[in-house]
Amino acid sequence: MRPWLVLHAFGIQFTEKLIPFDGFSESSQFKQTVAKYSPAGKDPFLQCSNSASPQADPLIIWEPLAIIEYRVEQNPQFKIWPRNVALHAQARSLCAEMQSCFFALRRHCPTNIDADLPQIGRLIWRDKLLVRKDIDRLKTAWRIILTLSKGPFLAGEFSALNAFYAPIITRIQTYELPVSEDTAPYMQRIRQHPSVKKSSKDAIENAVFRDFEELYRFNSKDIPDPAEFLV
């Protein structure tokens, strides 16, 4: 979602290829297909012509931040990163933090953008201290950089930094985790951004449910005893 948001938001042309997900095992069709392109065997990845040697194999770039950086260098006319040096440095730091932290939130609140799970969210908030710590860190980081940049998005205008945090915002929304009054408007602006709305719409329309993929693939009203999911 992150590189897609950047490319779409700034009008950078690309062709999207959907690789259906059918499992985590190395023998799955998904893993076998991705392995043909990505050295890490994961998505997303960007395949493009090799400008250093047009006759060579296509250039493959994997990992979201590397994909974004490559496109930044190719499109310096766009403010994909803040022009202000200090804000740029903070934005890069927060992107790196996003990639390497918030494990409790990722684990206990799997992405499910087409469901409303406030009942599950309340149990997670009650029982999972590390989730509460992750949310506290997010609120603090957002508050600081919003204050420094004066908004309306993190570090000013919509940028790579906001694309990096958009998936986390969808998780907070799905589980209705508590946020502060000064960060709620920012989250709303992200949810209403045209590229975020387009990404979510496409994801829902193309979704294929795999029962092993998500812990909470239900609407909370359909769950007779949500506590059983919090073992």
Buried (B, 14 or more C-beta within 10 A) or exposed (E): BBBBBBBBBBEBEBEEEEEEBBEEEEEBEBBEBBEEBBEEBEBBBBBBEEEEEEEEEEBBBBBBBEBBBBBBEEBEEBBBBBEBEEBBEBBBEBBEBBEEEBEBBBEBBBBBBBBBBBBBBBBBBEEBEEBBEBBEBBBEBBBEBBEBBEBEBBBBEBBBBBBBBBBBBBBBBBBBBEBEEEBEEBBEBBBEBEBBEBBBEEBEEEEEEEEEBEBBBBEBEEBEEBEEBBE
